[in-house]
Amino acid sequence: MYVVKVFFTDLQDNNHAYNVGDTFPRGGMAVTPDRIKELSGTQNKRGIALIEEVRGAEETAQPEEAAPVENEPRKRTRKRKTEE
């Protein structure tokens, strides 16, 4: 499985847009090993790796849900008046 590292539009897939974090290739598409090599290396029109291979547990791991952020008590910012 491959994941998109940098946004790009696939010129060999009717200009399909791939956003960062998307799986490559999209469902139902078949790509050649040469195309994978091109997009995961620097020998493409952008000159940078656009996708990277994901292996092992990362492939099946579900995204973790963000822990709810608890509200911290507000800190006083006003100075108290002192008696003169």
C-alpha positions as CSV (number, residue, x, y, z in Angstrom):
1,M,0.0,0.0,0.0
2,Y,1.2,3.5,-0.7
3,V,0.2,6.8,0.9
4,V,0.4,10.2,-0.7
5,K,3.1,12.5,0.9
6,V,2.5,15.6,-1.3
7,F,-0.6,16.8,-3.1
8,F,-0.5,16.0,-6.8
9,T,-2.8,15.4,-9.8
10,D,-2.1,12.1,-11.6
11,L,-1.6,12.9,-15.2
12,Q,-2.0,9.3,-16.1
13,D,-5.3,9.0,-14.4
14,N,-7.4,11.8,-16.0
15,N,-5.8,14.4,-13.7
16,H,-7.3,12.7,-10.6
17,A,-6.3,14.8,-7.5
18,Y,-4.5,13.0,-4.6
19,N,-4.4,14.7,-1.3
20,V,-1.9,14.2,1.4
21,G,-2.8,11.0,3.3
22,D,-4.8,9.4,0.5
23,T,-4.1,5.8,-0.6
24,F,-2.4,5.4,-3.9
25,P,-3.7,4.1,-6.3
26,R,-7.3,4.9,-5.7
27,G,-9.8,2.0,-5.7
28,G,-10.2,0.2,-9.0
29,M,-7.0,1.6,-10.5
30,A,-4.0,-0.6,-11.5
31,V,-0.6,0.9,-11.9
32,T,2.7,-0.5,-13.1
33,P,5.7,-1.0,-11.0
34,D,7.5,1.6,-13.1
35,R,4.7,4.2,-12.2
36,I,5.1,3.4,-8.5
37,K,8.9,3.8,-8.9
38,E,8.4,7.2,-10.7
39,L,6.0,8.6,-8.1
40,S,8.0,7.3,-5.1
41,G,11.2,8.7,-6.4
42,T,12.4,11.9,-7.9
43,Q,12.2,11.0,-11.5
44,N,8.8,12.7,-12.1
45,K,7.8,16.1,-13.3
46,R,7.8,17.5,-9.7
47,G,11.2,16.1,-8.9
48,I,10.2,14.9,-5.4
49,A,8.8,11.7,-3.9
50,L,5.0,12.1,-4.0
51,I,4.0,8.7,-2.5
52,E,5.6,6.3,0.0
53,E,5.1,2.7,0.8
54,V,3.4,1.8,4.1
55,R,4.2,-1.6,5.6
56,G,3.1,-3.8,8.4
57,A,0.7,-2.7,11.2
58,E,0.5,0.8,9.8
59,E,-1.5,-0.6,6.8
60,T,-4.3,-2.0,9.0
61,A,-4.2,0.5,11.9
62,Q,-7.3,2.6,12.2
63,P,-6.8,6.3,12.8
64,E,-6.8,7.1,16.4
65,E,-9.5,9.4,17.6
66,A,-8.3,12.6,19.2
67,A,-8.7,12.8,22.9
68,P,-11.2,15.4,24.0
69,V,-9.5,18.6,25.1
70,E,-10.6,19.6,28.6
71,N,-11.1,23.2,29.3
72,E,-8.5,24.6,31.6
73,P,-9.5,27.1,34.2
74,R,-9.0,30.6,33.0
75,K,-6.1,32.5,34.6
76,R,-6.7,35.9,36.0
77,T,-5.1,38.5,33.9
78,R,-6.3,41.7,35.5
79,K,-4.3,43.2,38.3
80,R,-6.2,43.7,41.6
81,K,-6.6,47.1,42.9
82,T,-4.5,47.7,46.0
83,E,-5.5,49.9,48.8
84,E,-3.5,53.1,49.1
